[in-house]
Structures are given as structure tokens and as C-alpha cells.
Amino acid sequence: MVALDAEGRGVARNPDGKVVFVEGALAGEIVAARLVRSQRSFDLMRTTAVLRQSSGRRAPRCAYFGVCGGCATQHADARTQVAAKQRWLEDCLQRIGKVEPGCILAPIHGEEWGYRRRARLSVRYLISQGVAMVGFRERKSTFVADMDGCEVLPPQVAALIPGLRRLVASLSIRDRLPQIEVAVGDEAVALVFRHLLPLAADDESKLREFAQESGVWVWLQPGGPDSAHPFAPAAAGALHYALPEFGVRIEFRPTDFTQVNHGVNRLLVARAVRLLDPQPGERIADLFCGLGNFALPVARCGAQVTGFEGSAGLVERARQNAALNGLEVRFASADLARGGIGGFGPFDKLLLDPPREGAVELIKALPPDWPRRIVYVSCDPATLARDASVLVHTKGFALAAASVVNMFPHTAHVESIALFER
């Protein structure tokens, strides 16, 4: 094996040069494997035995690894996982963007177990067996893994899974409850039950009892995300997380987007602010600002910050968070996927944290005279590389620095941060 690919599979080549992806293999290993699928351009194989083991291999911690699709690389130690993601980021920048960072910063990483504070647990009731399954889907399958715990969920959440299975099986709408969303704040855990039929009175009693006994907040979601509402306790307050380095507290609803890994998020925000280097009086725009995860710490440094976000609901909650923290930040609703922010400029610096699709149209619309610095937080190295190509080759920026952010240990998901300067 010569490398790990973006899905955590070993990569090799046949004698004729054809690429082979090998599930369960690590870079530097020699393995025996069986053919799963053959395509014109590649073969997919699955490891049956490891003949020469990598020094980065370890025994998976989770009993469900290999069946559950939540993790892909528990058989590799943390150093091996981060190194593979760093190589993937650099490869995307060079191959897709035809750019190379001036320097590679140290990776950002934190705790690798119990880190996942957001999760969407699938639910399925098996009529023939009279049992409910609650957890992540099986690997490459729509079936729900038969699991009673999870090593990447916070321990207090993982411990709820057996009780949730019993609870779902006891409800009258057990076959019309497709998912339970988990959101963990610094002081509370919320579970959002998505139900496709109205709850019976007995169902409501059981949910209230579960909330009281387990110490969690139960929310109900009968429709889209905006229909989610607190149920038990009915007057539950907002969840929150803190960014202590900046004296910031951010409140959120269980269905709002927040970073999955709060510990790594603190490190990511700190690095983003250092790279942006906000100065008092500078005009800085935070694009795709969400609840103010970056905007509020930047404002704490004295800059004049405007946050742009497509969701009107998030804009309103960002304004509430600014008021909660005693900060003057302007927030505006904008369709950032389709156009620029020229009408609001000029800005000295920008911070971007776009969705997986990236921000290529917004970048193309940037004027020639501003900004002078951009910090780009990305959840997809391929779209970051594409956008970096536009910034470097057509907009006059240099890619000064980049690094990987291990927001999702044991998965192939690659988060990163990059600094662009004129």
C-alpha cells in the first residue's frame, strides 16, 4: 500500500498499473485481499489478512467497527489518520488547484474518543423481531447497525442507546420515527425525535418519563427543522457552548448547525483569529457566519465585523448571541452561493466557512482592490483547491499557509484552514 485515500482505504497498483483500493489496509502494509468489485479504471478489494503490518496499525476500540458506518479508520492510530488527511489536502491543492502553500501549519487535533457532540441517529423498528434499532447506519447500507454503545459519542450519550431502543419499541408510532438527532451543549444534552405521525397520549408520557430519568431534554420534530420544539421540559432553555479564550458564549437550538467537535472547534477558532489578525477599526466580513462562531471572537478583538448568512433564522440567533456577549456586530441575510458582497464593502479582511460546495461564485465576484487577507475554513479539500485556484491564478492572492483540522477523528472527513494574502 502506498497511501490512504479520502475514504480511508489503502491504495495500491496492480502490475499493469491499475489502481486498487483496499478496504482495511494502511499505507506501507502488505495484505491479502479479496476482490469486491472491478471497474475499468480501478478495482475494489477487502483485506482478509495483514501480512506485513504498519507501525500505525492498532486494534479498533469499538466492538462495532467494520459493521457500523460511522467510522472508517479506527484501525489506524491518531498520528497515521492525521498524516493521511494532511497528504490528501496537499494532493488536492496541487492536483486540482495547481497551488502550493507557502508553509504547512501544524495539524489541529484534539480528543479522538467521545468527541462527537452532534449526531443523527437512524431508527428502524423490526416488526418480525419486535425490537428497535437505534444508531448509525451500517457501512455502505441503509440498515441500522445493531449497537448498544458508541466510542465517538460522549459517554453520557452513548449510554442512552439501549434505553432509546426500548423506548422506541414501546411507542405506538415506533415504525414512523425515522431518526433521533443528538445535540450536546456544555451543560445539557438534547434529543430531537423526528416523528411522521402524531404522538399518542401514552407516547408523550413515556417520552416525559425518559427525559426525567435520563436527565436529557426531549424535543419533538413533526415536520422540517423549523418545526422542532421543546417538549420535556417544555420550558427548556437554549443549549450553549463557550469559547473561553475570547470570553464568548454561543447559544443554539438542537437543530442549528454547530461544529461536531467542540474541543477542536476552540482550537480552530483560535487559529483562525490569529491568522486573520484582526485589528481595532478594521472592517472584516465573516461569510457563512452561522451563529457567530468566528464573528464574535473577531469582534472581541476590536474589529468592525459584519456577518453574512443565508438562513434568516440563524441571522436572528447570531444577533441574539452578539447581544448576549455585549458585542456590536452587524449581521445580514445574503445568498452567498450566487453572488458577492460588493454592495457592503469595502472590507479589509474576509473569513469564509462555506458548506461543502465551497464559495467559487462569491470569490469570482470579489473586487480587485479588496480584501487584502482571507482566512478560508473548509470542510472539503477538493472545493477548497478549486477556490484556491481562482484566488491565486485570477485574483492576485498567494496561498500563504494551510493545515488540516481533524474535526472528525476515525472518519475520512477532511476539514482544513488556509490563509490567502495579496
Kinemage of the C-alpha trace (Angstrom):
@kinemage 1
@onewidth
@group {chain A} dominant
@subgroup {mainchain}
@vectorlist {calphas} color= white
{ca met a 1} P 0.000 0.000 0.000
{ca val a 2} L 1.366 3.398 -0.951
{ca ala a 3} L -1.255 5.682 0.637
{ca leu a 4} L -4.689 6.066 2.195
{ca asp a 5} L -7.413 7.562 0.037
{ca ala a 6} L -10.139 10.049 1.001
{ca glu a 7} L -12.335 7.198 2.284
{ca gly a 8} L -9.675 5.629 4.487
{ca arg a 9} L -8.829 2.788 2.100
{ca gly a 10} L -5.368 1.600 1.233
{ca val a 11} L -4.193 2.478 -2.283
{ca ala a 12} L -2.011 0.231 -4.421
{ca arg a 13} L -1.468 -0.603 -8.090
{ca asn a 14} L -1.635 -3.860 -9.999
{ca pro a 15} L 1.393 -4.891 -12.073
{ca asp a 16} L -0.383 -3.418 -15.102
{ca gly a 17} L -0.706 -0.066 -13.313
{ca lys a 18} L -4.415 -0.262 -12.489
{ca val a 19} L -5.362 1.464 -9.221
{ca val a 20} L -6.581 -0.811 -6.427
{ca phe a 21} L -8.456 0.437 -3.363
{ca val a 22} L -8.188 -1.961 -0.430
{ca glu a 23} L -10.588 -1.630 2.493
{ca gly a 24} L -8.953 -2.266 5.864
{ca ala a 25} L -5.369 -1.707 4.643
{ca leu a 26} L -2.935 1.038 5.652
{ca ala a 27} L -0.083 2.696 3.819
{ca gly a 28} L 3.137 0.641 3.971
{ca glu a 29} L 1.357 -2.677 4.557
{ca ile a 30} L 1.330 -5.910 2.608
{ca val a 31} L -2.064 -7.609 2.837
{ca ala a 32} L -4.043 -10.486 1.405
{ca ala a 33} L -7.322 -9.252 -0.015
{ca arg a 34} L -10.338 -10.475 -1.980
{ca leu a 35} L -11.872 -8.717 -4.950
{ca val a 36} L -15.163 -6.948 -4.197
{ca arg a 37} L -15.720 -5.084 -7.452
{ca ser a 38} L -13.821 -4.484 -10.667
{ca gln a 39} L -14.259 -1.344 -12.745
{ca arg a 40} L -12.479 -0.216 -15.887
{ca ser a 41} L -10.320 2.318 -14.022
{ca phe a 42} L -9.932 0.652 -10.616
{ca asp a 43} L -10.502 -2.455 -8.507
{ca leu a 44} L -12.046 -2.517 -5.027
{ca met a 45} L -10.747 -5.156 -2.636
{ca arg a 46} L -11.213 -6.025 1.035
{ca thr a 47} L -8.418 -7.097 3.380
{ca thr a 48} L -8.576 -10.708 4.565
{ca ala a 49} L -5.182 -10.856 6.313
{ca val a 50} L -2.375 -8.447 7.149
{ca leu a 51} L 0.954 -9.985 6.138
{ca arg a 52} L 3.199 -7.021 6.997
{ca gln a 53} L 1.743 -4.562 9.458
{ca ser a 54} L 2.170 -0.789 9.534
{ca ser a 55} L 3.565 0.734 12.720
{ca gly a 56} L 0.461 2.919 12.708
{ca arg a 57} L -1.967 -0.006 12.938
{ca arg a 58} L -3.834 -0.666 16.165
{ca ala a 59} L -6.811 -2.699 17.322
{ca pro a 60} L -10.100 -0.824 16.811
{ca arg a 61} L -11.545 0.336 20.098
{ca cys a 62} L -15.188 -0.072 19.103
{ca ala a 63} L -16.812 -3.513 19.016
{ca tyr a 64} L -18.970 -2.440 16.062
{ca phe a 65} L -16.138 -1.161 13.863
{ca gly a 66} L -16.335 -2.650 10.395
{ca val a 67} L -20.107 -3.035 10.587
{ca cys a 68} L -21.157 0.453 11.687
{ca gly a 69} L -20.571 3.068 9.025
{ca gly a 70} L -19.850 5.875 11.492
{ca cys a 71} L -16.068 5.297 11.485
{ca ala a 72} L -13.672 4.250 8.731
{ca thr a 73} L -10.151 4.319 10.230
{ca gln a 74} L -10.200 3.127 13.836
{ca his a 75} L -7.578 0.555 12.813
{ca ala a 76} L -5.091 3.426 12.337
{ca asp a 77} L -3.624 5.414 15.215
{ca ala a 78} L -4.248 9.149 15.518
{ca arg a 79} L -0.903 10.130 14.004
{ca thr a 80} L -1.489 7.955 10.939
{ca gln a 81} L -5.002 9.328 10.442
{ca val a 82} L -3.888 12.959 10.628
{ca ala a 83} L -0.908 12.370 8.335
{ca ala a 84} L -3.175 10.781 5.718
{ca lys a 85} L -5.548 13.744 5.844
{ca gln a 86} L -2.661 16.187 5.535
{ca arg a 87} L -1.405 14.339 2.444
{ca trp a 88} L -4.897 14.361 0.949
{ca leu a 89} L -5.200 18.123 1.486
{ca glu a 90} L -1.811 18.797 -0.101
{ca asp a 91} L -2.612 16.487 -3.009
{ca cys a 92} L -5.917 18.270 -3.720
{ca leu a 93} L -4.246 21.683 -3.630
{ca gln a 94} L -1.554 20.579 -6.068
{ca arg a 95} L -3.636 18.356 -8.371
{ca ile a 96} L -6.884 20.359 -8.549
{ca gly a 97} L -5.825 23.893 -7.686
{ca lys a 98} L -2.281 23.851 -9.085
{ca val a 99} L -1.254 25.749 -5.949
{ca glu a 100} L 1.188 25.079 -3.130
{ca pro a 101} L 1.056 26.633 0.352
{ca gly a 102} L 3.913 28.858 1.408
{ca cys a 103} L 4.018 26.797 4.601
{ca ile a 104} L 2.189 23.839 6.104
{ca leu a 105} L 0.995 24.625 9.611
{ca ala a 106} L 0.839 22.031 12.367
{ca pro a 107} L -2.382 19.986 12.222
{ca ile a 108} L -5.177 20.873 14.608
{ca his a 109} L -6.383 17.876 16.572
{ca gly a 110} L -7.854 17.023 19.950
{ca glu a 111} L -9.545 14.159 21.779
{ca glu a 112} L -10.334 11.245 19.476
{ca trp a 113} L -12.944 9.491 21.652
{ca gly a 114} L -16.233 10.841 22.963
{ca tyr a 115} L -15.857 13.958 20.822
{ca arg a 116} L -18.994 13.890 18.697
{ca arg a 117} L -21.443 16.433 20.094
{ca arg a 118} L -23.744 16.356 17.089
{ca ala a 119} L -25.119 13.186 15.539
{ca arg a 120} L -28.116 11.973 13.616
{ca leu a 121} L -29.064 8.523 14.856
{ca ser a 122} L -31.138 6.420 12.492
{ca val a 123} L -34.081 4.461 13.875
{ca arg a 124} L -35.686 1.311 12.491
{ca tyr a 125} L -38.274 -0.961 14.084
{ca leu a 126} L -38.014 -4.617 13.097
{ca ile a 127} L -41.575 -5.902 13.154
{ca ser a 128} L -40.577 -9.556 12.782
{ca gln a 129} L -38.333 -9.384 15.847
{ca gly a 130} L -40.237 -6.802 17.868
{ca val a 131} L -37.094 -4.761 18.513
{ca ala a 132} L -35.933 -1.267 17.629
{ca met a 133} L -32.515 -0.403 16.233
{ca val a 134} L -31.019 2.999 17.125
{ca gly a 135} L -27.617 4.101 15.892
{ca phe a 136} L -25.585 4.827 12.794
{ca arg a 137} L -26.239 3.052 9.525
{ca glu a 138} L -24.217 0.014 8.615
{ca arg a 139} L -21.289 0.569 6.316
{ca lys a 140} L -22.499 1.040 2.721
{ca ser a 141} L -26.024 0.029 3.696
{ca thr a 142} L -29.382 1.528 4.620
{ca phe a 143} L -29.716 -0.867 7.562
{ca val a 144} L -29.157 0.435 11.079
{ca ala a 145} L -26.223 -1.138 12.908
{ca asp a 146} L -27.090 -3.358 15.856
{ca met a 147} L -25.277 -1.366 18.529
{ca asp a 148} L -25.658 -0.660 22.243
{ca gly a 149} L -22.951 1.979 22.537
{ca cys a 150} L -20.565 4.203 20.593
{ca glu a 151} L -16.979 5.225 21.313
{ca val a 152} L -17.104 8.579 19.482
{ca leu a 153} L -20.275 9.863 21.137
{ca pro a 154} L -19.902 11.495 24.565
{ca pro a 155} L -20.174 8.715 27.176
{ca gln a 156} L -23.410 10.077 28.617
{ca val a 157} L -24.975 9.953 25.144
{ca ala a 158} L -23.608 6.528 24.209
{ca ala a 159} L -25.068 5.148 27.453
{ca leu a 160} L -28.550 6.225 26.306
{ca ile a 161} L -28.676 3.932 23.257
{ca pro a 162} L -30.035 0.774 24.980
{ca gly a 163} L -32.728 2.842 26.703
{ca leu a 164} L -33.620 4.566 23.445
{ca arg a 165} L -34.072 1.190 21.769
{ca arg a 166} L -36.500 0.108 24.476
{ca leu a 167} L -38.285 3.456 24.399
{ca val a 168} L -38.810 3.429 20.628
{ca ala a 169} L -40.038 -0.176 20.689
{ca ser a 170} L -42.685 0.783 23.269
{ca leu a 171} L -44.167 3.696 21.275
{ca ser a 172} L -47.318 3.409 19.176
{ca ile a 173} L -45.526 5.185 16.282
{ca arg a 174} L -42.356 3.071 16.545
{ca asp a 175} L -42.356 2.367 12.791
{ca arg a 176} L -42.889 6.057 11.927
{ca leu a 177} L -39.955 7.522 13.859
{ca pro a 178} L -37.009 7.609 11.404
{ca gln a 179} L -34.335 9.465 13.371
{ca ile a 180} L -33.210 10.977 16.649
{ca glu a 181} L -30.904 13.968 16.405
{ca val a 182} L -28.351 14.451 19.192
{ca ala a 183} L -27.086 17.882 20.222
{ca val a 184} L -24.773 18.301 23.212
{ca gly a 185} L -24.068 21.638 24.862
{ca asp a 186} L -21.663 22.423 27.662
{ca glu a 187} L -24.332 21.785 30.306
{ca ala a 188} L -27.157 19.810 28.676
{ca val a 189} L -27.989 17.110 26.126
{ca ala a 190} L -30.952 17.442 23.764
{ca leu a 191} L -32.558 14.664 21.721
{ca val a 192} L -34.803 15.657 18.820
{ca phe a 193} L -37.319 12.926 17.924
{ca arg a 194} L -38.407 13.157 14.286
{ca his a 195} L -41.909 11.635 14.107
{ca leu a 196} L -44.056 11.219 10.994
{ca leu a 197} L -47.325 10.629 12.856
{ca pro a 198} L -48.821 12.412 15.890
{ca leu a 199} L -47.886 11.028 19.288
{ca ala a 200} L -50.489 9.245 21.385
{ca ala a 201} L -51.010 10.384 24.967
{ca asp a 202} L -49.205 7.277 26.218
{ca asp a 203} L -46.256 8.045 23.912
{ca glu a 204} L -45.982 11.529 25.392
{ca ser a 205} L -45.979 10.106 28.913
{ca lys a 206} L -43.159 7.702 28.047
{ca leu a 207} L -41.081 10.464 26.484
{ca arg a 208} L -41.519 12.678 29.536
{ca glu a 209} L -40.531 9.801 31.792
{ca phe a 210} L -37.442 9.084 29.666
{ca ala a 211} L -36.413 12.747 29.789
{ca gln a 212} L -36.750 12.893 33.548
{ca glu a 213} L -34.963 9.603 34.233
{ca ser a 214} L -32.071 10.209 31.815
{ca gly a 215} L -31.649 13.924 32.508
{ca val a 216} L -31.874 14.940 28.838
{ca trp a 217} L -34.023 17.472 27.037
{ca val a 218} L -36.530 15.921 24.639
{ca trp a 219} L -37.561 17.926 21.585
{ca leu a 220} L -40.136 16.893 19.000
{ca gln a 221} L -39.917 17.475 15.262
{ca pro a 222} L -43.143 16.641 13.386
{ca gly a 223} L -42.021 18.329 10.142
{ca gly a 224} L -38.967 20.190 8.828
{ca pro a 225} L -36.179 21.564 11.037
{ca asp a 226} L -38.181 24.705 11.840
{ca ser a 227} L -40.936 22.566 13.385
{ca ala a 228} L -38.622 21.322 16.167
{ca his a 229} L -39.748 22.468 19.605
{ca pro a 230} L -39.001 21.640 23.249
{ca phe a 231} L -41.268 19.006 24.779
{ca ala a 232} L -39.813 17.814 28.078
{ca pro a 233} L -39.067 20.008 29.872
{ca ala a 234} L -41.427 22.252 27.946
{ca ala a 235} L -39.567 25.386 29.053
{ca ala a 236} L -36.066 24.106 28.268
{ca gly a 237} L -33.644 26.932 27.599
{ca ala a 238} L -31.067 27.148 24.821
{ca leu a 239} L -28.078 24.875 24.593
{ca his a 240} L -24.738 26.668 24.616
{ca tyr a 241} L -21.001 26.234 24.234
{ca ala a 242} L -18.173 28.506 25.341
{ca leu a 243} L -15.088 29.902 23.631
{ca pro a 244} L -13.216 30.821 26.825
{ca glu a 245} L -10.149 32.302 25.117
{ca phe a 246} L -12.395 35.093 23.827
{ca gly a 247} L -14.896 35.252 26.666
{ca val a 248} L -17.706 34.216 24.314
{ca arg a 249} L -20.765 32.045 24.969
{ca ile a 250} L -22.833 30.896 21.983
{ca glu a 251} L -26.401 29.670 22.384
{ca phe a 252} L -28.022 27.364 19.844
{ca arg a 253} L -31.068 25.256 19.089
{ca pro a 254} L -30.554 21.483 18.760
{ca thr a 255} L -31.253 21.683 15.009
{ca asp a 256} L -28.865 24.602 14.366
{ca phe a 257} L -25.562 23.903 12.654
{ca thr a 258} L -22.668 23.814 15.100
{ca gln a 259} L -19.290 22.129 14.806
{ca val a 260} L -19.367 18.463 15.792
{ca asn a 261} L -16.186 18.591 17.855
{ca his a 262} L -16.306 21.431 20.397
{ca gly a 263} L -12.755 20.871 21.648
{ca val a 264} L -11.271 21.095 18.160
{ca asn a 265} L -13.589 23.991 17.344
{ca arg a 266} L -11.982 26.035 20.139
{ca leu a 267} L -8.549 25.395 18.625
{ca leu a 268} L -9.827 26.146 15.120
{ca val a 269} L -11.362 29.478 16.155
{ca ala a 270} L -8.156 30.468 17.938
{ca arg a 271} L -6.037 29.702 14.864
{ca ala a 272} L -8.470 31.456 12.506
{ca val a 273} L -8.332 34.605 14.618
{ca arg a 274} L -4.525 34.509 14.785
{ca leu a 275} L -4.253 34.106 11.016
{ca leu a 276} L -6.809 36.836 10.365
{ca asp a 277} L -5.029 39.122 12.865
{ca pro a 278} L -7.994 41.480 13.372
{ca gln a 279} L -7.051 44.987 14.443
{ca pro a 280} L -9.245 47.645 16.080
{ca gly a 281} L -11.126 49.591 13.444
{ca glu a 282} L -10.611 47.128 10.582
{ca arg a 283} L -13.698 46.155 8.593
{ca ile a 284} L -13.966 42.373 8.481
{ca ala a 285} L -16.648 40.195 6.906
{ca asp a 286} L -17.492 36.717 8.211
{ca leu a 287} L -19.135 34.825 5.339
{ca phe a 288} L -21.417 31.860 6.094
{ca cys a 289} L -21.255 33.084 9.690
{ca gly a 290} L -23.947 30.854 11.200
{ca leu a 291} L -24.466 31.609 14.879
{ca gly a 292} L -21.338 33.799 15.128
{ca asn a 293} L -18.755 31.092 15.875
{ca phe a 294} L -15.986 33.211 14.278
{ca ala a 295} L -17.640 36.634 14.062
{ca leu a 296} L -17.981 37.111 17.810
{ca pro a 297} L -14.353 36.243 18.700
{ca val a 298} L -13.136 38.508 15.874
{ca ala a 299} L -15.333 41.333 17.172
{ca arg a 300} L -13.919 40.785 20.661
{ca cys a 301} L -10.550 41.839 19.200
{ca gly a 302} L -11.970 45.253 18.339
{ca ala a 303} L -12.644 44.890 14.620
{ca gln a 304} L -15.842 46.103 12.946
{ca val a 305} L -17.455 42.810 11.921
{ca thr a 306} L -20.306 42.072 9.535
{ca gly a 307} L -21.582 38.501 9.420
{ca phe a 308} L -23.361 37.167 6.317
{ca glu a 309} L -25.571 34.093 6.391
{ca gly a 310} L -28.220 32.629 4.092
{ca ser a 311} L -30.591 31.472 6.845
{ca ala a 312} L -32.724 34.260 8.300
{ca gly a 313} L -33.246 32.180 11.444
{ca leu a 314} L -29.504 31.834 12.029
{ca val a 315} L -29.025 35.552 11.396
{ca glu a 316} L -31.523 36.343 14.135
{ca arg a 317} L -29.895 33.939 16.578
{ca ala a 318} L -26.469 35.365 15.720
{ca arg a 319} L -27.784 38.823 16.616
{ca gln a 320} L -29.061 37.428 19.910
{ca asn a 321} L -25.646 35.885 20.611
{ca ala a 322} L -23.933 39.198 19.920
{ca ala a 323} L -26.255 40.917 22.394
{ca leu a 324} L -25.710 38.126 24.936
{ca asn a 325} L -21.959 38.756 24.753
{ca gly a 326} L -22.216 42.545 24.750
{ca leu a 327} L -20.712 42.838 21.261
{ca glu a 328} L -21.660 45.169 18.419
{ca val a 329} L -21.731 43.007 15.288
{ca arg a 330} L -23.790 43.591 12.182
{ca phe a 331} L -25.470 40.535 10.664
{ca ala a 332} L -27.148 40.363 7.272
{ca ser a 333} L -29.030 37.680 5.348
{ca ala a 334} L -27.485 37.051 1.918
{ca asp a 335} L -27.497 34.361 -0.774
{ca leu a 336} L -23.748 33.867 -0.782
{ca ala a 337} L -23.843 30.946 -3.208
{ca arg a 338} L -24.997 33.188 -6.052
{ca gly a 339} L -23.247 36.497 -5.649
{ca gly a 340} L -20.849 38.727 -3.846
{ca ile a 341} L -20.934 41.271 -1.061
{ca gly a 342} L -19.643 44.230 -3.061
{ca gly a 343} L -22.575 46.371 -2.004
{ca phe a 344} L -21.497 46.081 1.630
{ca gly a 345} L -17.773 46.740 1.110
{ca pro a 346} L -15.032 47.545 1.163
{ca phe a 347} L -13.665 45.068 3.712
{ca asp a 348} L -10.060 44.805 4.834
{ca lys a 349} L -10.245 41.070 5.511
{ca leu a 350} L -12.618 38.144 4.996
{ca leu a 351} L -13.256 34.921 6.859
{ca leu a 352} L -15.009 32.174 4.878
{ca asp a 353} L -16.535 28.998 6.289
{ca pro a 354} L -18.683 27.724 3.404
{ca pro a 355} L -20.549 24.415 3.034
{ca arg a 356} L -19.049 21.528 1.057
{ca glu a 357} L -19.933 23.252 -2.210
{ca gly a 358} L -17.370 25.952 -1.460
{ca ala a 359} L -17.662 29.618 -2.450
{ca val a 360} L -16.441 29.886 -6.023
{ca glu a 361} L -19.112 32.333 -7.262
{ca leu a 362} L -18.544 34.636 -4.315
{ca ile a 363} L -14.783 34.505 -4.874
{ca lys a 364} L -15.162 35.289 -8.564
{ca ala a 365} L -17.211 38.367 -7.605
{ca leu a 366} L -14.544 39.827 -5.304
{ca pro a 367} L -13.388 43.283 -6.428
{ca pro a 368} L -9.761 43.806 -7.450
{ca asp a 369} L -8.863 46.157 -4.602
{ca trp a 370} L -10.124 44.286 -1.526
{ca pro a 371} L -9.725 42.366 0.707
{ca arg a 372} L -6.013 42.030 1.395
{ca arg a 373} L -6.325 38.871 3.514
{ca ile a 374} L -8.667 35.861 3.543
{ca val a 375} L -8.895 33.038 6.055
{ca tyr a 376} L -10.759 30.115 4.488
{ca val a 377} L -12.138 27.288 6.667
{ca ser a 378} L -13.102 24.322 4.515
{ca cys a 379} L -14.912 21.025 5.006
{ca asp a 380} L -13.940 19.690 1.557
{ca pro a 381} L -10.339 19.862 0.296
{ca ala a 382} L -11.456 19.456 -3.325
{ca thr a 383} L -13.634 22.580 -3.328
{ca leu a 384} L -11.022 24.460 -1.306
{ca ala a 385} L -8.471 23.593 -4.007
{ca arg a 386} L -10.825 24.753 -6.751
{ca asp a 387} L -11.482 28.047 -4.964
{ca ala a 388} L -7.777 28.458 -4.175
{ca ser a 389} L -7.033 28.196 -7.883
{ca val a 390} L -9.341 31.151 -8.595
{ca leu a 391} L -7.896 33.218 -5.760
{ca val a 392} L -4.282 32.571 -6.757
{ca his a 393} L -4.445 32.449 -10.545
{ca thr a 394} L -7.070 35.130 -11.256
{ca lys a 395} L -7.452 37.283 -8.129
{ca gly a 396} L -3.841 38.018 -7.249
{ca phe a 397} L -3.637 36.175 -3.919
{ca ala a 398} L -0.891 33.911 -2.626
{ca leu a 399} L -1.688 30.803 -0.591
{ca ala a 400} L 0.434 31.708 2.413
{ca ala a 401} L -0.375 28.770 4.694
{ca ala a 402} L -2.645 25.762 5.142
{ca ser a 403} L -3.242 22.935 7.572
{ca val a 404} L -5.578 20.059 8.211
{ca val a 405} L -8.113 20.152 11.056
{ca asn a 406} L -9.044 16.727 12.440
{ca met a 407} L -12.623 17.656 13.292
{ca phe a 408} L -13.856 14.069 12.721
{ca pro a 409} L -11.347 11.503 14.058
{ca his a 410} L -11.721 7.949 12.669
{ca thr a 411} L -13.540 9.184 9.573
{ca ala a 412} L -12.337 10.174 6.112
{ca his a 413} L -13.787 13.675 6.527
{ca val a 414} L -11.065 16.302 5.990
{ca glu a 415} L -11.512 19.771 7.464
{ca ser a 416} L -8.833 22.376 6.780
{ca ile a 417} L -7.896 26.032 7.145
{ca ala a 418} L -5.975 28.199 4.675
{ca leu a 419} L -4.575 31.739 4.634
{ca phe a 420} L -4.560 33.818 1.444
{ca glu a 421} L -2.799 37.180 1.152
{ca arg a 422} L -2.336 39.665 -1.655
